[in-house]
């Protein structure tokens, strides 16, 4: 089975192989329609492969640009492409259900996990056509095609998928298998998973028919029963667009005797025109999977090796909900070059990794969004943050944000705090963002703004020296111009209800803190109440990089390591002090002057700041 499937998938990528398979399919004779016979069934001979091949050849030069480059990306496909390619796949070729791999999925990263797409009742297998190009970069993607006239029972479809799952698991037992199911396909995925608890399966389900009783469309069922015959085609088809059955009309045409090649062609042209304007960018499945921390290539997730950097379009779309922070605070970025001179922009940031950024964590971590976005867009660099474990594991429901709130952090490369992840990031020459004060700084009490809560011991110096990483201390100010804490940890602890909440959440978080020691490991989890202010401005200053190259033996000594640690901490404090003083001379520190400036010069123009 494994060899047959592997050969079948390969037929999607070579014209010569496709011709051989087409010939073999023609002379194969009748085949019984069952799950067993599918392992011998070859690729369907349809125009979809030729059409996609021509498109693929034309776009080969830009099909796989560097992840963060400015190279143009392939235009995302839409509903119209789905209809066009469905014309070829709904032909009754006499074959049973079978797998195919879209040509757009040919160029993928090494050791990609297997993704099996199980379609809804339309059966074409093209339900992920909007996502083929992106999913094809990170998955070995197979799609199940059920011919339009095929009547294979549900139980045999389950067996078909199960045979494939078991054979692929036997071939590569360390590789996870993703089952992406839509509607009926989601029910197939659930059935296969229930029958194979010993296999590493990851389920991603859309409309799995488990909540039909709550559907808003349910009352329309009785309405359809009394509809006059002229509506038999139009209304069910329109409804099918909303319920994941876009070929219902074509199937109805087939049953009414309309020749199959023309079944889709009979669709009103207005629907094709309408499909060109439908919003198709609302969901990006690849981004969702990566943001949710569901992407891995082996049995255990490796937060460094499994990470897939975002493209520019993915980044811009994912950060759009947080763009208001950048607009409202007009961040000022300053850095320090080798001779100690402070300059505007990020020119002082080292051009090669590994680099370790250590700095002050502002209230609620507001500085992270403009910090990460500026590095990505201006330096073509991803800051891999060392994050609290609770951003990766769901705690009990309570006063904390939902786990999905942290999707953007995971999507941008954050990893759970641990010595192993820290080691892997530096060994891969990454740009690592570390807040030694952690949650204690970000959830500080009243009157503690700009105070560092670093651990007593030099926890990061020797690790940085081991890889010759440059340590860049940085400071950031502006939280006191945005909001102030008026009900903090001490206030909450005086109220029995909130005190109990804090204790319970903290006890749950303790279980996640393996490998963490000192004050950072004993941080109490709570959310302070804040009073917003008219937005001021954020200011960042990156100090002069501290070299550790060639100092590994020297910094093995605890006293030397502690001295460098205190040096880095002092630099952060000096950066904060510098910014607090200099911002007094910024005529655009407050929101109103910035708005007036941009109203006269353009809202995309950069707002000036104080003189250096």
Backbone torsions as a table, in degrees:
resi	resn	phi	psi	omega
1	UNK	NA	-43.7	-177.5
2	UNK	-62.5	-42.9	-179.4
3	UNK	-65.5	-41.6	-179.4
4	UNK	-63.1	-43.5	-180.0
5	UNK	-66.3	-42.7	-179.3
6	UNK	-61.2	-40.7	178.0
7	UNK	-66.6	-41.6	-179.2
8	UNK	-60.6	-44.5	179.4
9	UNK	-62.9	-38.4	-179.1
10	UNK	-63.1	-27.7	-177.9
11	UNK	-62.2	-18.9	179.6
12	UNK	-74.5	-8.5	-170.8
13	UNK	-114.3	-9.1	-176.1
14	UNK	-130.0	123.0	177.5
15	UNK	-59.3	-37.8	-179.8
16	UNK	-63.6	-44.6	178.5
17	UNK	-64.2	-37.1	-179.8
18	UNK	-62.6	-39.4	179.3
19	UNK	-65.2	-41.1	178.5
20	UNK	-62.4	-44.3	-179.6
21	UNK	-65.9	-39.1	179.1
22	UNK	-60.5	-43.5	178.6
23	UNK	-64.8	-44.2	179.4
24	UNK	-63.0	-37.8	179.9
25	UNK	-65.5	-36.2	-178.9
26	UNK	-67.4	-34.9	-175.5
27	UNK	-100.7	8.8	-175.0
28	UNK	-76.6	-20.7	-178.9
29	UNK	81.3	178.3	-178.0
30	UNK	-65.4	144.7	179.9
31	UNK	-127.9	133.5	178.7
32	UNK	-66.0	135.3	-178.4
33	UNK	-81.6	94.2	178.0
34	UNK	-153.1	167.0	-179.5
35	UNK	-65.0	-29.3	-177.9
36	UNK	-70.2	-40.4	-175.5
37	UNK	-71.7	-15.4	-176.0
38	UNK	-65.7	-24.1	-179.5
39	UNK	-70.0	-14.0	176.0
40	UNK	-104.4	-7.9	-175.8
41	UNK	-75.0	133.8	-177.7
42	UNK	-94.1	-179.2	-175.7
43	UNK	-67.3	144.1	175.7
44	UNK	-70.7	138.1	178.8
45	UNK	-88.4	99.5	-177.3
46	UNK	-139.8	158.1	-177.2
47	UNK	-65.9	-14.6	-178.5
48	UNK	-58.8	-37.0	-176.7
49	UNK	-70.6	-42.9	178.5
50	UNK	-63.9	-43.6	-179.2
51	UNK	-61.1	-46.1	-178.6
52	UNK	-68.6	-34.2	179.2
53	UNK	-61.2	-45.8	179.6
54	UNK	-61.9	-41.8	178.7
55	UNK	-64.9	-41.3	-178.8
56	UNK	-63.1	-42.7	-179.8
57	UNK	-64.6	-39.4	-178.2
58	UNK	-67.3	-28.7	-174.8
59	UNK	-106.1	9.2	-173.6
60	UNK	-57.9	-35.0	-176.2
61	UNK	-64.4	-26.0	-177.6
62	UNK	-118.4	12.3	-174.3
63	UNK	-72.8	-23.8	-179.0
64	UNK	-140.5	71.1	178.4
65	UNK	-72.0	160.7	172.5
66	UNK	-52.7	142.2	-168.9
67	UNK	-54.2	-38.4	-174.3
68	UNK	-113.5	17.5	-177.4
69	UNK	-80.8	173.8	177.6
70	UNK	-90.9	9.3	179.3
71	UNK	-61.4	144.9	-178.3
72	UNK	-66.4	145.8	178.2
73	UNK	-99.5	153.9	178.7
74	UNK	-63.7	137.2	179.4
75	UNK	-62.8	133.0	-178.4
76	UNK	-68.1	138.2	-177.5
77	UNK	-78.3	162.2	-173.8
78	UNK	-133.6	-168.3	-176.2
79	UNK	-64.4	-32.6	178.7
80	UNK	-62.8	-39.9	177.0
81	UNK	-62.3	-36.5	178.6
82	UNK	-60.7	-47.3	-179.6
83	UNK	-64.6	-43.3	-177.6
84	UNK	-61.5	-46.7	-177.0
85	UNK	-77.2	-21.7	176.3
86	UNK	-67.6	-25.5	179.7
87	UNK	-57.1	-37.6	-178.7
88	UNK	-77.7	-34.3	-172.7
89	UNK	-84.4	-15.2	-178.4
90	UNK	-89.0	0.3	177.0
91	UNK	-65.4	140.3	-180.0
92	UNK	-82.1	100.4	-176.6
93	UNK	-98.2	5.8	177.5
94	UNK	79.1	-0.6	-176.6
95	UNK	-93.4	162.8	178.0
96	UNK	-83.5	-179.5	173.5
97	UNK	-57.5	144.3	-179.2
98	UNK	-154.9	167.4	-179.2
99	UNK	-96.6	147.8	167.8
100	UNK	-143.4	157.5	178.5
101	UNK	-119.3	119.2	-178.0
102	UNK	-60.2	143.2	-178.9
103	UNK	-62.7	-29.3	179.4
104	UNK	-64.8	-12.2	-177.1
105	UNK	-99.4	18.7	-173.1
106	UNK	-76.2	-32.0	-174.6
107	UNK	-101.4	102.6	-176.9
108	UNK	-129.4	165.0	179.0
109	UNK	-72.1	160.8	-177.6
110	UNK	-67.7	151.2	178.5
111	UNK	56.5	36.4	-179.2
112	UNK	-66.4	141.1	173.9
113	UNK	-70.7	160.7	-180.0
114	UNK	-86.1	132.8	175.1
115	UNK	-119.9	121.2	176.5
116	UNK	-106.5	117.8	178.6
117	UNK	-94.8	125.4	-179.5
118	UNK	-110.7	111.2	-171.4
119	UNK	-76.0	170.5	173.5
120	UNK	-79.4	-158.4	-172.6
121	UNK	-68.6	-16.7	177.2
122	UNK	-66.0	-32.2	171.2
123	UNK	75.3	-3.0	-175.2
124	UNK	-67.4	-32.6	-174.9
125	UNK	87.9	6.5	-178.3
126	UNK	-100.8	14.8	-175.4
127	UNK	-63.6	-18.6	178.4
128	UNK	-105.3	22.3	-173.9
129	UNK	-59.6	-30.1	177.3
130	UNK	-67.7	-19.0	-173.5
131	UNK	-114.2	0.9	-174.4
132	UNK	-54.3	-48.2	-172.8
133	UNK	-64.6	-39.0	-178.6
134	UNK	-80.1	-42.8	178.6
135	UNK	-65.5	-32.8	-179.0
136	UNK	-66.6	-16.9	177.4
137	UNK	-79.9	-22.7	-173.6
138	UNK	-121.3	-5.2	179.9
139	UNK	-130.8	153.1	162.8
140	UNK	-87.6	101.8	-163.8
141	UNK	-105.8	124.6	174.8
142	UNK	-120.2	141.7	179.7
143	UNK	-120.0	136.1	178.1
144	UNK	-84.4	128.2	177.3
145	UNK	-114.5	122.6	176.2
146	UNK	-111.0	109.4	-177.4
147	UNK	-53.6	151.1	-169.8
148	UNK	-63.3	-30.3	-179.3
149	UNK	-96.9	2.6	-178.6
150	UNK	-74.5	142.4	-178.9
151	UNK	-125.5	36.1	177.4
152	UNK	-60.8	127.8	-179.4
153	UNK	-63.7	160.0	-180.0
154	UNK	-56.5	-42.6	-177.6
155	UNK	-63.0	-35.3	179.0
156	UNK	-74.8	-32.5	174.1
157	UNK	-63.3	-40.0	176.2
158	UNK	-60.1	-43.9	179.3
159	UNK	-63.5	-39.6	178.5
160	UNK	-58.4	-51.0	-179.3
161	UNK	-64.8	-39.3	-178.4
162	UNK	-63.9	-40.9	177.9
163	UNK	-59.9	-45.1	178.8
164	UNK	-63.2	-45.5	-179.1
165	UNK	-60.2	-46.8	-177.5
166	UNK	-67.3	-39.4	179.9
167	UNK	-67.4	-40.2	178.9
168	UNK	-70.6	-34.7	176.3
169	UNK	-65.9	-39.2	178.6
170	UNK	-66.5	-37.6	-178.6
171	UNK	-70.5	-43.2	179.5
172	UNK	-136.0	80.6	-174.6
173	UNK	-65.5	-19.9	-178.8
174	UNK	-86.5	-6.4	-177.3
175	UNK	-95.5	126.7	177.6
176	UNK	-69.6	155.2	177.6
177	UNK	-119.1	123.5	179.4
178	UNK	-95.3	128.9	173.3
179	UNK	-109.4	110.0	178.4
180	UNK	-104.9	111.2	-175.0
181	UNK	-119.3	139.8	177.8
182	UNK	-117.2	123.6	175.9
183	UNK	56.3	-112.5	178.5
184	UNK	-58.6	-38.3	178.9
185	UNK	-63.6	-32.5	177.1
186	UNK	-66.3	-36.6	176.5
187	UNK	-66.8	-37.2	174.6
188	UNK	-60.0	-44.7	-179.0
189	UNK	-61.3	-43.2	179.1
190	UNK	-62.3	-41.2	-179.5
191	UNK	-66.1	-42.9	179.6
192	UNK	-64.4	-42.2	179.8
193	UNK	-63.9	-39.7	-179.7
194	UNK	-65.3	-30.2	-178.5
195	UNK	-87.7	-7.9	-175.6
196	UNK	-134.9	63.2	-177.8
197	UNK	-68.7	-13.6	-177.7
198	UNK	-87.6	-6.1	-176.4
199	UNK	-103.3	142.0	-179.0
200	UNK	-75.9	90.6	-178.4
201	UNK	-111.0	140.2	174.5
202	UNK	-119.7	119.2	-175.1
203	UNK	-100.6	132.0	173.6
204	UNK	-127.8	110.5	-168.8
205	UNK	-118.7	139.0	175.4
206	UNK	-124.0	122.2	179.5
207	UNK	50.5	61.3	-175.0
208	UNK	-80.5	23.6	175.8
209	UNK	60.0	27.0	178.3
210	UNK	-98.3	-7.0	-178.4
211	UNK	-133.3	31.4	-178.0
212	UNK	-62.2	-30.3	179.4
213	UNK	-61.9	-22.2	180.0
214	UNK	-97.9	-0.9	-175.5
215	UNK	-67.3	140.3	176.9
216	UNK	-72.9	-15.6	-179.5
217	UNK	-85.0	-13.0	-175.4
218	UNK	-57.6	-41.9	179.4
219	UNK	-61.8	-18.8	-178.0
220	UNK	-77.4	-14.0	-178.5
221	UNK	-59.2	-46.4	179.3
222	UNK	-64.5	-34.3	179.6
223	UNK	-64.2	-40.0	-179.0
224	UNK	-64.9	-29.7	-177.2
225	UNK	-67.0	-25.9	-177.5
226	UNK	-107.0	6.6	-179.9
227	UNK	-68.6	141.5	175.7
228	UNK	-66.5	160.6	-173.8
229	UNK	-58.8	-35.1	179.1
230	UNK	-58.7	-20.9	-179.2
231	UNK	-91.8	0.0	-174.7
232	UNK	-58.9	-31.4	-176.7
233	UNK	-96.5	-46.7	-170.3
234	UNK	-70.3	-51.7	-175.9
235	UNK	-65.4	-47.4	177.7
236	UNK	-58.7	-36.0	-179.4
237	UNK	-67.9	-43.7	179.2
238	UNK	-60.9	-42.6	177.5
239	UNK	-64.3	-34.2	-177.5
240	UNK	-64.8	-29.6	177.2
241	UNK	-61.7	-28.4	-178.5
242	UNK	-90.8	-13.6	-173.9
243	UNK	-116.9	14.4	174.1
244	UNK	81.1	26.5	-179.5
245	UNK	-131.7	63.1	-170.7
246	UNK	-71.7	-8.8	178.8
247	UNK	-107.9	18.4	-177.7
248	UNK	-60.6	-40.3	-179.5
249	UNK	-66.3	-41.6	178.6
250	UNK	-60.8	-41.4	179.2
251	UNK	-65.8	-37.8	177.2
252	UNK	-64.0	-39.4	177.6
253	UNK	-61.9	-41.2	179.2
254	UNK	-61.4	-44.6	-179.1
255	UNK	-66.2	-24.0	178.9
256	UNK	-87.9	3.5	175.5
257	UNK	96.0	1.9	176.9
258	UNK	-70.1	132.7	-179.4
259	UNK	-55.1	140.1	-174.5
260	UNK	-57.6	-44.2	-178.3
261	UNK	-59.7	-23.7	-178.1
262	UNK	-100.2	-0.6	-173.5
263	UNK	-61.2	-44.7	178.3
264	UNK	-78.4	-32.5	179.5
265	UNK	-61.8	-21.8	179.6
266	UNK	-78.6	-7.2	179.5
267	UNK	-62.1	142.9	178.8
268	UNK	-57.4	132.7	-177.9
269	UNK	-62.7	-24.5	178.4
270	UNK	-61.0	-31.5	178.8
271	UNK	-67.0	-37.3	177.7
272	UNK	-65.8	-42.1	178.1
273	UNK	-63.5	-41.8	179.6
274	UNK	-62.6	-38.6	-177.1
275	UNK	-62.2	-25.9	179.8
276	UNK	-69.3	-20.3	-176.9
277	UNK	-106.6	-4.5	-179.9
278	UNK	-67.7	139.4	178.4
279	UNK	-69.6	114.5	-178.6
280	UNK	-112.7	5.7	-175.8
281	UNK	-102.2	12.7	-176.3
282	UNK	-68.9	-33.7	-176.6
283	UNK	-127.3	130.4	172.8
284	UNK	-118.8	104.3	-172.8
285	UNK	-62.1	-38.7	179.2
286	UNK	-62.1	-43.9	178.3
287	UNK	-64.6	-40.6	-179.5
288	UNK	-63.0	-44.1	179.9
289	UNK	-62.3	-44.8	-178.5
290	UNK	-70.7	-40.1	179.8
291	UNK	-65.6	-33.6	179.9
292	UNK	-78.7	-2.2	-178.9
293	UNK	73.7	27.6	-176.9
294	UNK	-97.3	-1.7	-176.4
295	UNK	-94.9	124.2	174.5
296	UNK	-152.7	159.0	-176.5
297	UNK	-114.1	-1.1	179.5
298	UNK	-140.7	-176.8	-176.6
299	UNK	-61.6	-40.1	178.5
300	UNK	-109.6	139.5	-177.7
301	UNK	-73.6	132.8	174.4
302	UNK	-110.2	107.1	-172.6
303	UNK	-66.3	-16.5	178.4
304	UNK	-95.5	-54.4	-177.0
305	UNK	-68.7	-30.9	-177.1
306	UNK	-84.7	-4.2	-174.6
307	UNK	-74.4	133.1	176.1
308	UNK	-114.4	112.4	-178.6
309	UNK	-62.3	149.1	179.1
310	UNK	-76.6	153.5	169.0
311	UNK	-79.7	171.5	-179.3
312	UNK	-62.8	-42.9	-179.3
313	UNK	-66.5	-38.5	177.2
314	UNK	-63.1	-41.9	-179.6
315	UNK	-63.3	-49.2	-176.7
316	UNK	-61.5	-40.1	-179.9
317	UNK	-68.9	-40.2	-178.4
318	UNK	-70.8	-31.4	-178.0
319	UNK	-90.5	-4.7	-178.4
320	UNK	-55.9	-41.8	179.2
321	UNK	-63.8	-17.8	-177.7
322	UNK	-107.3	5.1	-177.5
323	UNK	-63.4	-26.2	-179.2
324	UNK	-60.7	-30.5	179.0
325	UNK	-63.9	-43.1	178.8
326	UNK	-66.1	-41.8	-179.6
327	UNK	-66.8	-42.3	-175.9
328	UNK	-72.4	-29.5	-173.2
329	UNK	-108.2	-8.2	177.5
330	UNK	38.7	63.6	-171.5
331	UNK	-57.9	141.2	174.9
332	UNK	-105.3	123.4	-179.7
333	UNK	-109.3	123.6	176.7
334	UNK	-126.3	147.8	178.0
335	UNK	-141.0	167.7	-175.3
336	UNK	-116.8	124.2	-179.7
337	UNK	-85.1	178.4	-171.3
338	UNK	-58.8	-33.2	-178.2
339	UNK	-84.6	6.5	177.8
340	UNK	90.1	1.4	-179.1
341	UNK	-80.0	136.3	177.5
342	UNK	-88.3	129.4	-177.8
343	UNK	-127.9	159.1	175.6
344	UNK	-75.9	144.6	179.4
345	UNK	90.0	-165.0	-173.9
346	UNK	-112.2	27.6	-178.1
347	UNK	-64.3	-25.4	-178.2
348	UNK	-82.7	-2.7	-179.8
349	UNK	-76.7	132.2	178.6
350	UNK	-55.0	142.3	-176.3
351	UNK	-85.0	-12.4	-179.8
352	UNK	-133.1	146.0	177.7
353	UNK	-90.9	174.5	5.3
354	UNK	-80.5	144.5	177.4
355	UNK	-130.0	135.2	178.7
356	UNK	-115.4	116.0	177.6
357	UNK	-96.2	124.5	177.8
358	UNK	-124.4	131.1	-175.9
359	UNK	-161.7	-167.6	-177.3
360	UNK	-87.9	134.6	179.3
361	UNK	-97.0	107.4	-177.8
362	UNK	-69.1	168.8	-180.0
363	UNK	-51.1	124.2	178.8
364	UNK	59.5	14.8	176.6
365	UNK	66.8	29.3	-176.7
366	UNK	-61.3	-25.9	-175.2
367	UNK	-73.3	-15.3	-174.5
368	UNK	-63.0	-41.6	-174.0
369	UNK	-63.4	-54.6	177.8
370	UNK	-66.7	-30.1	-179.9
371	UNK	-64.9	-50.6	-178.6
372	UNK	-66.2	-41.5	-177.0
373	UNK	-67.4	-40.2	179.5
374	UNK	-65.4	-40.6	179.0
375	UNK	-65.5	-38.6	-178.6
376	UNK	-68.6	-47.2	-174.0
377	UNK	-80.0	-33.5	-175.9
378	UNK	-97.8	-31.4	-178.2
379	UNK	-111.1	0.7	-178.3
380	UNK	53.4	39.9	-172.1
381	UNK	-131.1	139.6	176.1
382	UNK	-103.3	124.7	175.2
383	UNK	-85.8	115.1	-179.3
384	UNK	-89.5	102.3	-175.7
385	UNK	-77.3	142.8	171.0
386	UNK	-91.9	110.9	-169.0
387	UNK	-114.0	159.9	176.0
388	UNK	-64.1	141.5	-178.4
389	UNK	-57.4	-23.3	-176.6
390	UNK	-68.7	-15.0	176.1
391	UNK	-78.5	-3.3	180.0
392	UNK	-119.3	-18.8	-177.9
393	UNK	-126.8	131.5	-177.7
394	UNK	-74.2	125.3	170.7
395	UNK	-86.7	177.8	-178.8
396	UNK	-65.8	157.6	178.4
397	UNK	-61.9	135.3	-178.8
398	UNK	-172.5	-142.0	-176.7
399	UNK	-86.2	-4.3	178.9
400	UNK	-80.6	154.1	177.0
401	UNK	-62.9	157.3	176.5
402	UNK	-63.6	152.8	-177.2
403	UNK	-58.1	-32.4	-179.4
404	UNK	-64.2	-18.0	177.1
405	UNK	-59.5	-28.6	-176.4
406	UNK	-96.6	10.5	179.7
407	UNK	-56.0	-39.6	-177.0
408	UNK	-63.9	-34.4	178.2
409	UNK	-65.8	-46.2	179.8
410	UNK	-65.6	-39.2	179.7
411	UNK	-61.9	-34.5	-179.8
412	UNK	-91.0	12.6	168.2
413	UNK	99.6	12.7	177.4
414	UNK	-65.5	148.4	178.8
415	UNK	-129.8	151.8	176.8
416	UNK	-64.4	142.9	-178.6
417	UNK	-66.2	124.1	175.6
418	UNK	-169.2	154.6	179.0
419	UNK	-63.6	-35.0	-178.5
420	UNK	-66.2	-47.1	179.8
421	UNK	-65.9	-37.8	177.0
422	UNK	-60.9	-44.3	178.9
423	UNK	-61.4	-46.5	-177.4
424	UNK	-64.8	-39.3	-179.8
425	UNK	-64.3	-46.6	-179.6
426	UNK	-67.6	-37.6	179.7
427	UNK	-66.7	-24.6	178.0
428	UNK	-92.1	10.0	176.8
429	UNK	61.3	40.3	-179.7
430	UNK	-82.6	167.5	170.2
431	UNK	-97.7	110.3	-169.6
432	UNK	-107.0	133.8	178.9
433	UNK	-108.5	118.1	-177.2
434	UNK	-127.4	131.5	173.6
435	UNK	-110.5	99.0	-179.0
436	UNK	-58.2	-30.5	179.3
437	UNK	-77.9	-15.9	174.2
438	UNK	52.4	-143.4	-176.3
439	UNK	-65.0	-27.9	-179.4
440	UNK	-61.6	-36.2	177.8
441	UNK	-75.5	-44.7	-176.0
442	UNK	-69.1	-24.9	178.9
443	UNK	-116.1	48.4	-174.9
444	UNK	-73.7	167.9	-179.5
445	UNK	-85.2	177.1	176.9
446	UNK	-61.8	137.6	177.9
447	UNK	77.2	6.9	-177.8
448	UNK	-106.0	11.7	178.9
449	UNK	-61.3	139.2	179.5
450	UNK	68.7	17.3	174.3
451	UNK	-100.6	130.3	-179.0
452	UNK	-83.9	139.7	176.6
453	UNK	-122.3	53.8	-178.7
454	UNK	-76.5	149.5	175.9
455	UNK	-62.1	161.9	-178.2
456	UNK	-71.7	-31.2	-174.3
457	UNK	-96.9	154.6	-178.9
458	UNK	-80.9	83.2	-172.0
459	UNK	-79.2	-20.8	-174.8
460	UNK	-111.9	-13.9	-171.7
461	UNK	-64.1	-49.7	-176.0
462	UNK	-67.6	-33.6	176.4
463	UNK	-66.0	-41.5	178.3
464	UNK	-63.6	-41.0	-179.6
465	UNK	-65.8	-31.2	-179.6
466	UNK	-60.3	-32.1	-178.9
467	UNK	-109.9	8.6	179.5
468	UNK	64.0	31.5	-177.9
469	UNK	-73.6	143.8	172.6
470	UNK	-82.2	132.2	178.2
471	UNK	-99.3	121.1	-179.3
472	UNK	-111.8	105.2	175.2
473	UNK	-77.2	144.6	178.9
474	UNK	-147.0	153.2	176.0
475	UNK	-123.4	155.9	178.0
476	UNK	-145.9	136.9	178.1
477	UNK	-132.1	162.9	177.8
478	UNK	135.5	-12.1	-177.4
479	UNK	-64.1	-33.0	-178.9
480	UNK	-72.4	-12.5	174.1
481	UNK	-96.1	-0.1	-178.9
482	UNK	-109.5	-43.7	-176.9
483	UNK	-163.3	169.1	174.3
484	UNK	-139.0	147.6	178.2
485	UNK	-78.7	126.7	176.6
486	UNK	-120.2	-8.2	177.3
487	UNK	-143.9	99.4	-169.8
488	UNK	-105.6	-165.7	-177.6
489	UNK	-58.3	-43.4	-179.4
490	UNK	-63.8	-39.8	178.6
491	UNK	-67.0	-42.9	-179.5
492	UNK	-63.6	-36.2	-178.0
493	UNK	-69.2	-14.7	178.7
494	UNK	-82.9	-11.3	-180.0
495	UNK	-105.3	120.0	-174.3
496	UNK	-52.0	-42.9	-177.5
497	UNK	-61.1	-50.4	-178.1
498	UNK	-69.0	-34.2	177.5
499	UNK	-61.3	-42.8	178.6
500	UNK	-65.2	-39.8	178.5
501	UNK	-61.7	-45.7	-179.5
502	UNK	-61.7	-44.4	-178.8
503	UNK	-63.3	-43.4	-178.2
504	UNK	-66.7	-43.9	179.5
505	UNK	-66.5	-40.3	179.3
506	UNK	-64.6	-41.5	178.8
507	UNK	-62.6	-37.7	177.4
508	UNK	-67.8	-38.5	-178.8
509	UNK	-69.2	-28.9	179.8
510	UNK	-58.1	-35.0	-179.3
511	UNK	-64.1	-22.3	-177.9
512	UNK	-90.9	-5.1	-168.8
513	UNK	-96.3	33.5	178.9
514	UNK	-62.3	132.4	-179.6
515	UNK	88.0	-7.9	178.4
516	UNK	-95.3	137.5	-178.5
517	UNK	-133.1	171.3	174.9
518	UNK	74.2	-160.1	-175.3
519	UNK	-63.9	-33.7	-179.1
520	UNK	-62.2	-34.4	-178.2
521	UNK	-74.7	-13.4	-175.6
522	UNK	-112.4	27.5	-178.8
523	UNK	-76.0	131.4	177.8
524	UNK	-81.5	136.7	-177.8
525	UNK	-91.9	122.7	177.6
526	UNK	-160.3	167.3	175.6
527	UNK	-122.3	112.0	178.6
528	UNK	-70.6	154.3	175.3
529	UNK	-91.9	134.9	-174.4
530	UNK	-123.3	155.9	177.2
531	UNK	-112.2	115.5	-177.4
532	UNK	-71.0	154.9	175.8
533	UNK	-124.4	166.6	173.8
534	UNK	-62.1	123.3	-169.6
535	UNK	-52.6	131.4	171.4
536	UNK	-93.5	-130.3	-175.9
537	UNK	-143.1	146.9	175.7
538	UNK	-95.3	141.4	178.1
539	UNK	-130.3	130.1	178.5
540	UNK	-118.3	139.2	172.5
541	UNK	-135.1	120.2	176.5
542	UNK	-97.6	120.8	-177.4
543	UNK	-73.0	178.7	179.9
544	UNK	-67.3	129.7	-178.9
545	UNK	-57.9	138.9	177.8
546	UNK	-98.3	121.2	-177.3
547	UNK	-80.4	136.3	172.3
548	UNK	-122.4	-1.3	-180.0
549	UNK	-59.0	127.6	178.5
550	UNK	77.2	9.3	-176.8
551	UNK	-112.9	15.6	-175.4
552	UNK	-60.6	-45.8	-179.8
553	UNK	-65.3	-41.4	179.5
554	UNK	-61.6	-42.0	-174.7
555	UNK	-85.7	-0.4	170.5
556	UNK	-67.6	-25.9	176.2
557	UNK	-70.9	126.9	-174.6
558	UNK	-60.9	-37.9	-178.3
559	UNK	-66.9	-41.8	178.5
560	UNK	-65.5	-41.5	179.0
561	UNK	-63.9	-40.7	179.9
562	UNK	-65.9	-36.2	179.0
563	UNK	-64.4	-43.4	179.0
564	UNK	-68.0	-36.2	178.2
565	UNK	-60.6	-47.2	179.0
566	UNK	-66.8	-31.8	176.1
567	UNK	-62.4	-46.2	179.3
568	UNK	-63.3	-42.2	179.1
569	UNK	-63.5	-41.7	178.4
570	UNK	-63.4	-38.4	177.8
571	UNK	-62.4	-39.4	178.2
572	UNK	-63.1	-44.6	179.4
573	UNK	-63.1	-38.0	177.9
574	UNK	-67.5	-37.8	176.9
575	UNK	-61.8	-42.8	178.8
576	UNK	-63.9	-44.5	-179.9
577	UNK	-62.5	-42.1	179.0
578	UNK	-59.7	-47.0	-177.1
579	UNK	-67.2	-40.4	179.9
580	UNK	-62.1	-36.0	179.9
581	UNK	-76.7	-45.9	-175.0
582	UNK	-69.9	-30.5	-177.4
583	UNK	-66.4	-17.8	177.1
584	UNK	-61.9	-24.8	-178.0
585	UNK	-98.9	11.1	179.8
586	UNK	-89.0	112.4	-179.6
587	UNK	-68.2	-12.6	-177.7
588	UNK	-113.6	27.5	179.7
589	UNK	-65.5	-35.0	-178.6
590	UNK	-94.0	160.9	-173.1
591	UNK	-65.7	-44.0	-174.3
592	UNK	-59.6	-48.3	177.4
593	UNK	-60.4	-33.6	179.2
594	UNK	-67.3	-41.8	179.4
595	UNK	-64.0	-40.3	178.6
596	UNK	-64.4	-42.5	179.7
597	UNK	-61.9	-46.4	-177.8
598	UNK	-71.4	-28.4	177.4
599	UNK	-65.5	-29.6	-178.5
600	UNK	-93.6	-25.5	-176.8
601	UNK	-111.1	-10.7	-177.7
602	UNK	112.8	136.9	-173.0
603	UNK	-76.5	-5.5	174.2
604	UNK	-97.8	-1.9	-178.3
605	UNK	-76.6	150.2	179.5
606	UNK	-80.1	131.0	-178.3
607	UNK	-80.9	130.0	179.6
608	UNK	-64.7	172.8	178.5
609	UNK	-143.0	-160.9	-178.3
610	UNK	-69.4	159.2	176.1
611	UNK	-76.5	140.5	179.3
612	UNK	-83.5	NA	NA
